């Protein structure tokens, strides 16, 4: 007999191993997007036939390919198996890195970056973590994997210029290819094999729910936001490294700006996260963070000749960026119904990568035609459009997602079980899928009576 689920139990050793190993794979893959960003324009003189527009395309095409293929990869993994698809994606990532490392002109690097991006394993990774974790721990595991994106970004922008100063741009691609091989070894040797892979609505795209995700006005508003956020971030990084170099800071010393700026911006973010989540002032904090981005871009448009000005404005930019990067996925999770969350996050991630891809290509083109001021003016204008749209957002409900297994619940009493769950303090919404043996809950954690919920599970278990 399967043990009755304990909603207060800690992760098992196997769940921790699966979560941390898959998070590391996710982090290595994201380094492929971020590591090259702060260095490619700096070392363009090492690349034949490079122009600002082509450099921007080389930065951005990775994201474009990711956005086109990540949902198909996730759907294919349901049929062929998670690990097979993840290994295939990582092999593409490796092959693209080698192509870029061996290329002597910008066109070869663009092709290599496109192949890198075609290894879109985000969906299968999230599906595999769902296969390997209990329902009550799944949200926590996914949050940890999501946090690996921020870690990758911080590591990439602080170490990328320093590493490139020693091994060059082609050495960076060889390093990325080595990381791909490490990730393959992790998936083969460390990640457990799932006992019974199945569809997880909270972690995967469900094709039949596309219309629900694409007609939800609040989700569309958030998708536009992440699209703009990554567009302006990537466009900025086509230009910012060049501005710091022109202001007198050699590439090997760029980490001396990025590291303190990134760390300080994270410290500045903490009280506002507390204000947004604990004090339930999310909408005000969210709109203020967008306004901070606009101020940073306007400042960079006008004052980018002196290093101290660039540093101060980068601190302003990263303070807004990191806050928005942390709150946007949380808002998607709060807004989407529990059984629509996987599809909503799939569309959201597609918009994120598409924004990064278009931002690189458009930023390079804009820099070649209108200079740095033109790039920052365009970024400010696009962010203003997001600000206007954000004013109409509904104040989010401060509920969190919870999953319960229905494996041990008597199916003939499922309607009665649902009715009684809704009577428990703190449970706001329930969606049952008996055919998948999962219940999707929205709960207010401050009011949730966990003892009553656990007792109800025991009462209705077989």
HELIX and SHEET records of a PDB file:
HELIX    1   1 UNK A   13  UNK A   34  1                                  22    
HELIX    2   2 UNK A   44  UNK A   46  5                                   3    
HELIX    3   3 UNK A   52  UNK A   80  1                                  29    
HELIX    4   4 UNK A   82  UNK A  102  1                                  21    
HELIX    5   5 UNK A  106  UNK A  118  1                                  13    
HELIX    6   6 UNK A  122  UNK A  131  1                                  10    
HELIX    7   7 UNK A  135  UNK A  189  1                                  55    
HELIX    8   8 UNK A  207  UNK A  209  5                                   3    
HELIX    9   9 UNK A  210  UNK A  214  1                                   5    
HELIX   10  10 UNK A  217  UNK A  246  1                                  30    
HELIX   11  11 UNK A  251  UNK A  253  5                                   3    
HELIX   12  12 UNK A  255  UNK A  277  1                                  23    
HELIX   13  13 UNK A  282  UNK A  302  1                                  21    
HELIX   14  14 UNK A  307  UNK A  335  1                                  29    
HELIX   15  15 UNK A  338  UNK A  340  5                                   3    
HELIX   16  16 UNK A  341  UNK A  390  1                                  50    
HELIX   17  17 UNK A  411  UNK A  413  5                                   3    
HELIX   18  18 UNK A  414  UNK A  422  1                                   9    
HELIX   19  19 UNK A  434  UNK A  436  5                                   3    
HELIX   20  20 UNK A  450  UNK A  460  1                                  11    
SHEET    1   A 3 UNK A 400  UNK A 405  0                                        
SHEET    2   A 3 UNK A 438  UNK A 443 -1                                        
SHEET    3   A 3 UNK A 427  UNK A 433 -1                                        
END                                                                             
